Amino acid sequence: MNGRLERGVASLHPAYFALVMATGIVSIACHLLGIPVLDRALLWLNSVFFVVLWALTLTRVFLFPDRVAADLAHHARAVGFFTTVAGTCVTGTQWLIVAGNRSVAVYLWIAGIALWGAITYGVFTILTVLREKPPLADGINGGWLVSVVAAQSVSVLGSQLASGFGTAAPAVLFFSLAMWLGGGMLYIWIIALIFYRYTFFVLQPSDLAPPYWVNMGAVAISTLAGAMLVIAGGASPVIRELLPFVKGLTLMFWATATWWIPMLVILGLWRHVYQRFPLRYDPLYWGLVFPLGMYTACTIRLSQALDVPYLMPVPHVFVWIALAAWTTTFVGLVRSLARAD
């Protein structure tokens, strides 16, 4: 193996599948808004990203198991493995919505469920039983909320696939509902710790890493998951009984995501303008692009689920912000790879 490639594989960040998450959701948002060409172009590009990242990840597991084990025992990096779950399910949703290919989507959903179970209970068990742990201010970050994104991505894809399972559709929707509720509860637990860290510990510019945008992205995908349950809920007696609750909680998630946006913009200006923290490419910036695309997609689906068409101007503006963020980050990735050569 080439020396530079070997070093790159050895140091591959567990959260790099955020690239797949970001590209997939921006493609889906473009498709939902009827933006031609871009949705398909991003589908094929993302399929390449997906295959390449899985190849690099599996190579890393086999060639550098000590590095992988160290990541699994690291509070800040271990949660990055949840991006493999979300990346797999977002890619499945992309193939279902943009390409209309249900078969690929089903296989990716099954893989996503298996990954979710292994990574959720594997990562949280390891971090729970560690004998040496960092203080809260060092160990917690917005990346922890990717665990919420992972659960909700399984729910989103399941709700959209349910109708194709015939008589098993109510069971699939019940599973998707349980994943949505469990993911929502996980958000409440983790965001309480993050908010506590924000307000009661000194925050350095270096602490405000891009994954803090997942504060918003996790409730944005929770909104999308809730909206898809509402839209598909006619096939589920349980969801029909709970429909007012599901709609209310979905709206609460969207309102929370909306609340986070100005706060995160202000903190970003504090970091890069007031504190003059350098702005340079970091793979974690894909964790900023994903929430922007997800907010676009979730607002579209919320508008449909609750029959509130007056929300539609929001995604028509936000999709261009997401595309600009994706393009800027992609240029940073290309330049980073060029410098590495």
C-alpha positions, -999 to +999 in steps of 0.1 A: +000+000+000+012+035-009+027+052+022+005+083+020-026+061+014-016+039+043-013+069+066-046+082+054-064+049+061-048+046+095-059+081+105-094+080+088-118+098+111-148+075+121-171+104+113-162+106+077-195+091+066-209+125+073-198+132+037-223+106+025-250+119+049-245+155+036-244+146-001-274+123+002-297+147+020-288+177-003-296+154-033-330+145-017-338+181-010-330+191-046-353+163-058-382+173-035-379+209-048-378+198-084-342+211-090-332+191-121-298+173-128-283+181-094-304+154-076-292+126-100-256+139-102-253+139-064-269+104-063-242+089-084-214+109-068-227+098-034-228+062-044-190+065-052-184+081-018-204+054-001-184+025-017-150+042-013-156+050+024-168+015+031-137+001+014-114+024+034-132+017+066-130-021+062-094-018+052-087+002+084-105-024+105-084-053+091-050-035+089-052-011+119-074-028+145-055-010+173-064+024+158-101+014+155-101+001+191-085+033+203-113+053+185-140+031+201-126+040+236-123+077+228-153+097+240-150+123+212-142+100+183-163+069+192-196+085+184-183+092+148-190+055+140-228+064+141-223+082+108-220+047+091-256+040+102-269+074+091-249+073+059-262+039+050-299+048+056-296+083+040-281+066+009-310+041+010-335+070+011-317+087-017-320+055-039-357+052-031-367+088-036-343+100-063-337+068-083-370+050-074-351+018-066-369+000-038-347-031-038-314-012-031-332+008-004-345-023+014-310-039+015-295-007+028-323-004+054-316-039+067-279-031+068-287+001+086-307-017+113-279-042+119-253-014+121-275+006+144-278-023+169-241-032+168-228+004+171-254+017+195-249-010+221-212-015+213-201+022+216-223+030+246-212-001+265-175+006+259-178+042+270-198+032+300-174+006+314-142+025+307-121+029+339-107+062+329-130+089+315-125+125+305-143+154+323-176+164+308-162+195+291-137+174+272-158+144+264-191+158+252-196+175+219-223+179+192-210+147+176-227+127+203-260+136+187-252+116+156-264+087+177-299+103+175-294+109+137-286+072+133-318+061+150-340+086+131-324+077+098-336+041+103-371+054+111-372+077+081-363+049+056-386+024+073-416+047+071-410+052+034-406+015+027-435+003+048-462+004+021-442-021+000-443-048+027-480-055+023-496-070+054-464-064+074-467-027+068-482-020+103-454-038+120-427-019+100-444+014+109-446+004+146-409-004+145-402+030+128-424+047+154-404+031+183-371+041+167-384+077+163-395+079+200-363+063+212-342+086+192-362+116+205-356+105+241-319+101+234-318+137+220-333+150+253-306+132+274-277+143+253-287+179+245-292+185+282-255+177+287-244+198+258-264+228+269-250+224+304-215+223+289-223+254+268-235+275+297-214+264+327-180+257+313-156+281+296-159+277+258-127+281+237-130+288+200-113+254+193-141+237+214-168+249+190-161+223+163-185+219+133-203+189+148-221+213+171-244+220+141-258+185+148-276+202+177-299+214+150-295+185+126-306+158+151-340+175+157-343+183+120-341+146+111-364+139+141-389+163+124-385+144+091-390+111+108-422+123+125-435+138+093-430+106+074-448+087+101-477+111+098-478+107+060-476+069+061-496+065+093-529+056+076-516+020+073-509+017+110-538+015+136-513+025+163-502+057+146-538+066+137-546+065+175-515+086+183-517+110+154-523+142+174-493+133+196-471+125+167-480+157+149-474+178+180-441+163+188-430+166+152-438+203+153-419+207+185-388+191+170-390+215+140-394+245+163-364+234+183-343+230+151-354+264+140-344+279+174-309+265+171-301+281+137-296+317+149-277+305+180-253+284+160-247+313+134-239+337+163-215+312+179-199+306+145-194+344+140-179+345+175-155+317+167-143+328+133-148+366+133-144+378+169-119+351+180-104+349+145-102+311+146-089+299+112-114+285+087-099+255+070-111+222+057-119+196+083-138+164+075-160+173+105-174+202+084-196+177+066-214+175+100-224+212+093-236+206+058-258+177+067-280+197+091-286+225+065-297+199+039-318+181+065-336+213+077-345+219+040-359+184+036-377+182+069-395+215+064-408+203+030-421+171+046-435+189+076-454+213+053-470+182+036-477+163+068-494+192+086-508+208+054-490+242+061-480+253+026-469+287+039-437+271+052-425+262+017-406+295+011-382+284+038-368+253+020-368+272-013-342+295+003-324+270+025-317+245-003-293+271-018-276+277+015-271+239+018-258+237-018-234+265-012-221+249+020-218+215+003-198+231-026-175+250-003-168+219+018-163+197-013-138+222-027-120+221+006-119+183+004-105+183-031-078+209-022-070+188+009-065+157-012-044+176-038-021+188-010-018+153+003-005+142-031 
